[in-house]
């Protein structure tokens, strides 16, 4: 059984920073995609940032970030602890959402690399609220 332990999130003012972390366990493989999907009130779920568990840093498809990230967020992977981090800086009110940690080991997710609501495994979500 795939399990997630999420932490981070909370309330922050516009321009502030937060760091989300997610530790995954239960995969039978060391190779999977992992990242974050968010859902704002009244909106569809959308991919934020995802990364390969063990990627080639020279490869152009080892990670993905949505256009709205625009350099404000950084996703990193600690393979030794199966933990992914999302450092979010310069937060805006429109970043307010429930952020879900997601992961998927299927080949069709890894090649070509993708990031979205079609991921198979989901964490419980954590609320991020950015006040104006």
RAWOJO-V205798 format. One record per run of one state. SS is the DSSP state (alpha for helix, beta for strand, coil for the rest). FROM is the first residue (numbers start at 0). TO is the last residue. If there is no record, write none. Layout:
SS | FROM | TO
SS | FROM | TO
This chain:
coil | 0 | 1
beta | 2 | 6
coil | 7 | 8
beta | 9 | 12
coil | 13 | 16
beta | 17 | 24
coil | 25 | 31
beta | 32 | 38
coil | 39 | 44
beta | 45 | 51
coil | 52 | 61
beta | 62 | 64
coil | 65 | 71
beta | 72 | 77
alpha | 78 | 80
coil | 81 | 81
beta | 82 | 87
coil | 88 | 91
alpha | 92 | 94
coil | 95 | 95
beta | 96 | 103
coil | 104 | 105
alpha | 106 | 109
coil | 110 | 111
beta | 112 | 112
coil | 113 | 119
beta | 120 | 121
coil | 122 | 124
beta | 125 | 130
coil | 131 | 131
